[in-house]
Amino acid sequence: MILLFKIGFLDVGWVDLIDISLVAILLYQVYKLIRGSIAVNIFLGILALYLIYLVVKAAQMELLATILGQFMGVGVLAMIILFQPELRKFLLLIGRSTEFNRDNFFKSVINWRTRYHEDFDVHQVIEAAKTLKATRTGALIVFSRESDLKFYVETGDPLDAEVSKRLLLSIFNKNSPLHDGAAIIFKGRVKAARCVLPVSENDHLPAHFGLRHRSAIGMSEITDSLVMAISEETGRLILARNGQYLRGMKLRQVEQKILEYLHNEEPEKWNEIPAEEESEEAQEVK
């Protein structure tokens, strides 16, 4: 190994610098994944304990190194138990982002010429959202571009019906047995209603966000979907994507965002609304 410099009893070379850089990048990505949840405090505690163990071991403090070594020996099992939700989320993110996903990869190869032929009339959803907002009727709608979200579809009641304003209004009618849950739209059809979605554990969300909004954001965190939520108390609408959310938009902006998602033409900075297009509701929120 080529020696660069020496810090006391430590010999530092090029390989050590590359190793440290890669570990730093990995730790930063893990921190980004769990940031905003209570798990970040546990993670920082374990990381600090491990760094102390490395320093003690390098200083040849045998007794303390032995004690900490015994603790670190079961550290992997402890981390699996403590970070079970985060590990599941991490694996889901890897699974959804891989280019060789069975469904996505082969469909993109075989049907590349007809990629958007299954688009539906988004205006039907917008018209339904307009009525739901005006009547302050709560709603939760999931748009999926690539996956049929079978796991979540199975938690609700299957419909497999064509998207229409009347259908959506019927589903989310306060007297309907299907209104308490989410409707999932895939390939222009409402696959199911009354579906159960995962709830976000992000502690930095606004305090007034209820279960419907947190479910929308939670669903967007672990799946490649776009989720619309309408508040039952205020009638305000949010769109959630990759754990981010937009609110205070005009309905034509909402329609544009949905079309961008379906056509895979989303801008790099998804959560920004052009200043000249911001609604009065967005200015009030600010």
C-alpha angles and dihedrals in degrees: 000000000000109000115223102176142329129239108195105293093352122097111205122199139166092272090053092053092049090046093050092047093052092047090049091052091048093049091048092052091049090049091051089051095054098031112128095027130095089249091076091071091052091047093051090048093052091045092052091049091050092050089051089051091053092049092047092048092048090049088053094236092159102187097048091040090054093050093048090042091058090051093047090049090072092034095101093055091045091051092050090053096043096042099040095125092045093047090050090050091048093051091047090053091051092047095050095046099050115109091217097062105146098237099035099043099048093040091051090051098044100036102032093125093055098040096136101030091108096060114130135208101284089184088075089061092046092051090050090048090051091056094042091052093048093050093039092237115162117239139173119193126178120202116199123190104182111009130058089217089224094173092059095037089059091058091065140043115289117236110156091191131149114265114258138153093244093051094051092047090050092050095050097039107129091236094049118104088221098057096087101081141021133304114221119211120197128164092356095305134102099239096186145344134213089039121167115234130194115260120233116244093202107137092198096069117113113276092235092060107111132202093282093056093043090050090052092052093042091053091050091050096061103028135050093245141118115231129198121200128184120196118237092206102046105013090233119148129219133184119211126201129165091347092308125107140202126206138170094047129147116243092250088057090050090052090050091051092050092049091048089053095047092048093044091238100125118150120246092248098049098170097058124098118199109254094233091055099049115122127231088251091059091051091052091052090053 
